[in-house]
Amino acid sequence: MRLIISVSFAFLCFSGCALFTETKSTLPQTSKLLLTDNFSGYYDVSGRIIFKHPEGKQNGEFLMQISSISEMKLRIFAPVVGSLIYELRVDPEKFLVLNYQGKNFVLKENSREVRQNLLGMDFSLDELRWLITGRLPKKSNSWKRKKHPTGELQLTQKTTEIRIRYNSFGHIESMKKFREEILEYKAKIFEYQNANENIFPKKIQIEDYTGSNLWMMYIIELNAVSGSMKKLEFNPPAGLDPL
């Protein structure tokens, strides 16, 4: 993550400070994980997250909501103290970064260039949801599919290509994204877990083509919730200035 890490996540190092009034809470009890093409709802995810970037490495705890219609709210909390320091709100049109420690925000249109600048690499919410659940929907009309004799699945959309490998249980093991035949990022799911009759990833790594930017997510809990997420608000809270 280029801008976010250099500006926002550097403050994770100061986890002993009181940062913001909201603190991390546990996920509500929800239904069994639903992974059908007909599922209309969102996923509640919690765990730990580590960011590696050219300026160093930071970590924190996270709560995420990510919907089947490409909406996401990601909150990062300082280790130990559990105070909210950073928030990301994204839908198909807008991309909002809130830095409570630095008292600033970034609001942009959701585009490939913005994702590359703010995240350090271009991965969409659909792609992130595939990795978090470890599964690809049986139908994805915007992608052309081709299965190779090796078992690798190739998705093509104009000049973009995604290559997916599966483990012996039919869950995603690795994923690579290319644009105009140039690698954008590579992702790997190292381990799966079984909790409450749900099978989902335990450890996910996403790394950009240079190896300079890396996300490592350790998922502790993942549940499916029927219905819609609370409507995302893209008006920044009072007291935060544009960056």
VENGIHU-V816574 format. One line per field, one symbol per residue. ss: DSSP state (A for helix, B for strand, O for the rest). psi: psi as a letter, one per 20 degrees, with the letter a starting at -180 (. if undefined). A space follows every 50 residues. Layout:
BEGIN
ss: ???
psi: ???
END
This chain:
BEGIN
ss: OOAAAAAOAAAAAAOOOOOOOOBOOOOOOOBOOOOOOOOOBBBBBBBBBB BBBOOBBBBBBBBBBBBOOOOBBBBBBOOOOOBBBBBBBBOOOBBBBBBO OOOBBBBBBOOAAAAAAAAOOOOOAAAAAAAAAOOOOOOOOOOBBBBOOO OOBBBBBOOBBBBBBBOOOOOBBBBBBBBOOBBBBBBBBBBBBBBOOBBB BBBBBBBBOOOOOBBBBBBBBBBBBBOOOOOOOOOOOOOOBBO
psi: pfggghggihihhliiqogqhprprrqqparqppkrhipobrpppqbqpp pprhibprrrqqpqppriklqqopppqpqfhjqpiqqpppaihqopppnh gilrrporqorgggggghiirnprhgghhgghijqpqhpnhippqppqhi ipppppodjpppppqqaijjqphqpppqpljppgrqqpohqrqopljppr qhppppprhijhpppopophqpqppqaqqppppjoqqqipqp.
END
